[in-house]
Amino acid sequence: MAEKLPRDLLALIGAILLGVFLVQMDSTMVNIALESFRRDFGADLGTVQWVSAAYLLAMAAVIPVAGWAIDRFGARSAWLVSLGLFTLGSLLCGLAWSAGSLIAMRVVQGAGGGMLMPLFQTIMARRAAGQQFGRVMALVGAPMLLGPVLGPVLGGVLVDGPGWRWIFLVNLPICALAAWAAVRVMPVERIERPARLDVLGLALLSPALVGIVWALSRAGTDGGFGAATLLVLAVGVALLGWFVVHALRTADPVVDLRLFRSRDFAASAVVMLLGMMALLGTILLIPLYYQQVHGFSPLHAGLLMAPHGIGSALSLIVAGRLADRFGARPVALTGSLLLLGVTLTLTRLSAGTGQWEIAALIALGGAGFGGVIVGAQSGVFSGLDRAAMPHATTAVRVFQQVGGSFGVAVLAVALQRNASGAGSLDALGDAFGTTFWWAAGAAALTLVPILLMRSKARKVAETAAPAEPALNPS
């Protein structure tokens, strides 16, 4: 019979789970409110999509800082600072007076939320080892899987009731409780050897990603590349190129590009990036479709998004077992084909498509995404040395968030252009269907790197914890 987990470990799990679950819930609630942001601020979708894209880019920028922050300041200090940033960002988002101010505040919130997720994983990996770690992750898995199911529903309740500001303000008392719990159960650590941070790498990578995503979204909105847009794109590409050179020459870069020498890692990382783009086709477009075409309330739309979370959650449970038995590639390939079939079917979306038909499709899409992400994460760690595990985990998270932010920008701009001349609900429904071709294209492209993965990934000994899947990234 397995030994019971220590009480102090259970208390630690409860304390940090409050913060992690909060980030999961908040990210899924925002998608339900995008139409409310657009309407209340009088902004177009190309602008409002940055409420999600800026959040994801901020998360990507701070993910590599998590490990350094723990080594430099200790787990409790790093956790409380990150939680404080998330709380401050939530308060400022709730007080936003324009689309621009809301986007700026989401950057603050994303910086805090982006740190909480990897900090949670690192703290658990250091506190619980071996079989104990597996039991811990199983214990926290159920609440985390509930986030994508409950988030859209709670978001709909808040937007329909007190208003969209409360999807942010509701975080404040929970954050206060999470901070109080962390102070009580997290010990103060003694820092013996402060870690070094790749400041130059961060200074190059973050503005490079923002510049490229902004330029591509602006070009799509304006219908072409103007002089200013081309300049920003050129600067972004130049900074990215500089970062690549820097990362290959630095002993401990913020994102270790030398990992791409592993075929499995390179293929899996690309699968995650493309898979996140395809996922956004469902969790970004469908709530907008429900509200704009069918006139459903945010709560109605949120309830109809729950099947996606259920499909993802069930798939993650099953796909993990199948990946252990049959390998990463078959699981990822099955998930990719399912996701492709769903997105292709959704290209036929129209004003007359029934809500229950869509609910069934997005449940299948969630299941497909679960297979893709579990298969890709299994492949990421195949054959890597023990020392490379933390770097691989960091790189995987960055790719997930960048893929999500790029997907948000592309799909939102494509929808805005397709719907610009829609003079009726029928035309608007067809515009949503046409936009799904972008999601279908991303799903189709995942097949290429999946086929380059090993047929059965080599197992890795208990080393570092793999990154937990991002069920709903924005």
N, C-alpha and C positions, 0 to 999 in steps of 0.2 A: 504494500500500500504506500502510495506516495506521501512523503513527509509534508505536513502543512507549511504553507508559506509563513514566515515570521510576521508578527503583528506590525513591526516597524516598517517592513516592506509593503504590507497591505495599506498602511496609512500613507506611505509615500505615493503609492499607485493612485489612491483616491485623490490626493492633493493635486498631482500634476494632470490627472485625467480631466479635472474641471477645466483647466486651461485649454487642453488639446481638443476636448469635445466642443468647447466654445468656438474655437477657430473653425472646426468642421461645420458647425451649425451656421455660423455667420456667413461663410463663403457660399453656402447653398441658398441662404435667404435672399442674398442680394440679387440673384438672377430674376426672382419673382418681382422685384421692385424696379427693374430697368424701365419698364413702360411708364411707371409713376415718375421716375426721375425725368424722363424725356418730356412728359406732359407738364409737370410742375415748373421745370426750369426753362421750358420753351426751347429746348436744344434738339438737334438732330441726333439720330442714332450713332452716326460717326463720332460725335463728341461724347455721348453717354457711354459708349462701349469702353472708354478709358477708365470709367469707374471700376471695371473689372480688370482691364489690361494693366493699368498702372499698379493695382494691388498685386497682381501676379509678378510683374517685373520687380517690384520692391521685395517680394518674397524671394525671388531668385537671387537678388543682389546680396541679401543678408545670410542666405543659407550657409555659404562657406565660413561665415564668422562664428557659427555656433560652437564648433569644437575648440577654436582658439579662445572664445569667451570663457568656456568652462575651465580651460587650463590656466587662463590668465587671472580670472576673478573668482573662480569657484562656481559650483553648480547652483547654489542658492542665489547668489548675487546675479548671475547671468539670467536665471529664470525670472527673478523679480523685476529686473530691468526690462526684459522682453515683455513681461506681462504688463508692466507699467506703460510701455510704449503702445501696446495694443489697446489698453484702457484709454489712454489719452487720444489715440486715433479714433476710437469709437465715439468718445465724447465730441470731438471736433466734427466728425461726420454727421452726428445728430444735430449739430448747430450750423451745418453748411447753408449758405445763402445763395449759391449759384452752382452750376455744373462744374465750373473750374475749381471752386473752393472744395467741393466734394471730392474731386479727383485728387487734389493736393492732400486732403486729409486721409484719403485712402492709402496714399504712399506711407504716411506715418503708421497707419494701422497695419499695412502689409509688412512693414519693417519689423514690428513686434510679432505679428502672427507667423512670419516666415522663420523667426528664430525659435518660437515655441515648439514647432513640430520636430526639428532635428535635435533640439535640447532634450525633449521628452525621450527620444530614442537613445541618445547618448547616456542620459542619466540612468535609464533602465538597463542598458547594456553593461554599465559599470557596476550597478548595484546588484544585479541578478546575473548569475553566470550559469553556463551549462544547461542542464535540463530545467533548472529553475527559471531561466530566461524564457524558454519556450512556454512554460506554464503561465508566466506573467503576461506574455503577449496574447495568449489564448484568453486570459482573464479580461484584458482591456479591449480585445478585439470586438466583442459584441456591442459595447457602447459606441465605439467608433464607427461601426457599420450602421448604427442607427441614425447617425448624423445626416447622411444623404436622404434618408427616408423622412425624418421629422423636420428637417430644415425648410424645405419648400412649404410644408403645411404651416409651420409656425410663422414663416415669413408672410404667407397669405393672410393668416389671422391678424398679424400686426399691421400690415399695409391696409387691409380692409377696415380695421378698427381704429386704433389711435393714429395711424399714419406711418409712412415709411421711415421716419426718423427713429421710430422705436425699434427697428431691426438693429440699430446701432446702440441706442440708449439702454436697451435691455441687457446689454453686456456689462454695464457698470456694476450692478450689485453682485453679479456672478464673478466678475474679475476681483472685486473686493474680497469675496469669500475665498477665492482661489489663492489670493495673496496671503490672507490670514492663515490658511491651511499650510501653505508652503513655509511660512516663517516658523510654524509650530513643528513641522516634521522634518524639514531639511536641515541637516547639520551644517555649521560653518566650516568650510574646508581650509586647510592650511596650504598655501601655494608655495611650493618649493622651487619650481623652475618655470617661470613665466614663458608662455609660448610666444612665437613670433607670428606676425600676420603679414600676408602678402598684400601690402597696401597698394603698391603699384598695380598689381593684377586687378584688385577691386576697382581702382580708379580708371582702369582701361575698359574692363568688361561691362560694368554697369551702364555708363553713358553710351557705349557701343550698341548694346541691345536696345536701349530706349530710342536712340537715334534711328536705328534701322526699322524698328517696328513703327515708330511715328511716321517716318518718311513713306513707308509702304502704305500705311492707312491713309495718309494725307493724299498720296497720289491716287488712291482708289476713290477718295471722296471728290477730288477736284477733276477726275477724269484724265489725269496725266501728270507728268513730272514738271513742275515749275522750277525756276532757278533756285529758290530758297529750299525747296524740297530736295532737289538734286544735291545741293550743298550739304544738307544735313545727312543725307544718305551716304555721300562720299566720306564725310567725317566719321560716321558710324562704321563704315566698312574699313576705313584706315585704322581706327582704334581697335577694331576686332583683329585685324591683321597684326598690329603691334602686340596685342595680347597673346596671340598664337606664338609669335616669336619669343616673347617674354616667358610664357608658360613652359616652352620646350627647353629653355635655358636655365630655369630656376629650379632649385632643389625641392622646394615645397610650395608650389604655386597654389593659388586659390582654387583653381580647377585643373587637375592634372590631365593634360591632353595626351600624355604618354600611354594612358590606359587604352587608347584607341589602337595600339599595336595588337591588342587581343581582338581576334575576329568576333568572338561572342559578345564582348563588351561593346564594340563599335556597332554591331548590328542591333543589339538590344537597346542601346541609347537612341538610335535613330527611330526604332520602333516606338519607343516611349514618346518621343517628340511628335511623330506623326499621329500616334494613337490619341494623344491629348487634343490635337487639332480636330480629329474626327469626332471625339467625344463632345466637343463644344457645339457641334451641329445639333445635338439633342438638347443639352442643358441651357444653351443660349437661345436658340431659335424657337423651340417649342413653347416655352412660356410666353414669348412675344406673340407667337401665332395664336395661341389660345385667347389672349387679351385683345389683339388687334383685329383678328378676322372673326372670331366667334363672339367677341364682346364679353368673355368670361371675367369674373372678378378675380383679383389676385389669389383669394382663398381657393376658388374653384380651380384655377390654374395650378396652384400648389398641390392640391389633392391629386390632380391628374398627373403630376410629376413624380408622385411617390412610387409608382411601379418601376421607374428607372432605378431608384435607389435600392429597391427590393431585388431587382434583377442583378444589379452589381454586387450586392452583399452575398446573395446565394452563390453567384458565380465565383467570387473570391474564395469562398469556403471549399467549393468543389474543385476549382481549378488548381488550388494549392496541392491537394492530394494527388490529382492527376499528373501534375508536373513532377512530383516526386517519383511517381511510378513509370511514366512514359517519357519524361524529358520535357524540356522547355519548348522546343520547336513545334511539336504536334499541338500542344495546348495553345500557343500563340497563334498558330495557323488556323485552328478551328475558331478561335475568338475573332480573328481578323476577317475570316470569311463571313461569319455571322454579322459582324459590324458592317461589313461592306453590303451584304444583302439588305440590311435594315436601312442604311443611308440611301441606297439605290431606290428602294421602295418609297422612301420619303421624298425623292425628287418628283414624285407624282402627286405630292400634297396639293390639295385645292381647298376652296371654301366649303366644299361638300363632304370632305373627309370626316368620318365619324370620330368622336372623341374616344370611344372604346377601341377602335381600330388603332388609333395613335398610341393609346396607353399600352396595348399589347406590343406594338412595334418598339416603343422606347424601353419596355421591360427586356425585350430580346436584345436591344442595343446595349443596355447596361450589362447584360450577361456576356455579350461579345467583348465589351471593353474589359470586363473582369478577366476574361481569358487572355486577352492581349497583354494586359499589364502584369499579370502573374507570370506568364510565360517569359516576358521580357525581363522581369526582375530576376527570375531564376537564371536566365542566360547571362545577366550582367556579372554575376559573381562566379561564373563557371571558370575554373582554372586559374583564378587570380591568387596571388600570394596573400598571406595573412596581413602583411604590412600595407597592402594596397586597398584593403576593404574600406577603411574610412574615406579614402579619396574617391573610391567608386560610389559610395553612398552619396557623397556630396555632389558629384557630377551628375548622378541620376536625378537627384532632386532638382538641380538647376535645369536640366533638360526638360523635365516635366513642366516646370513653371514657364519656361520660355515657349515651349510648344503650346501651352494653354493661352499665353498672352498673344502669341502670333495668331492662333486660331480665332480668338475673340476679335482681333482687329480685322482679319480678312473677312470673316463671316458677317460681321456687323456692317462693314463698308459694302460688301457685295449685296446684302439685303437692302441697304439704303439705295443703291443704284438700281437694283431690279424693281424696287417698289416706287421709284420716283415718279413714274408716269401712270401708276395704277389709279384708275378713276372709279373703281368699283371693288366690292369685296371679293368678287371672283378673280379680278386681276391681282389683287393683293395676295390672295391665297396661292395663285400661280407663282407669284414672285418668291414666296417662301419655298415652294417646291424647287424652283430654279436655283435658289441659293444652296440648297442641299447638295448640288453637284460638287461644290467645293469640299464638303465633308466626305462625300463619296470618293472624291479624288484622293484625299488624304488617307482614307481607309484602304483604297486600292494600292497606294504606294507602300503601305506597311508590309505588303506581301513580299516585296523585293528583299529587304533586310531579313525578314523572317526566314526566307529560304536559304539565306547565307549562314544562319545559325546552325550549330551542330544538331544532329538528329536527336541526340540525348546528351544534355549538358552534363559535364563532369561535376560531381558533387563536391561541395566545399565543406571542410570540417568546421566545427563550431568556432567561429572567429568573431565576426562583427555582425550585427543584425542588419538584414536587408531593409531597405526603405519601405515603409508601409505605403500601400497604394493611395494615390490621391483620387478618391472617388468623385469628388466634385470640386474642382480647383478654384472656382471663382464665384 
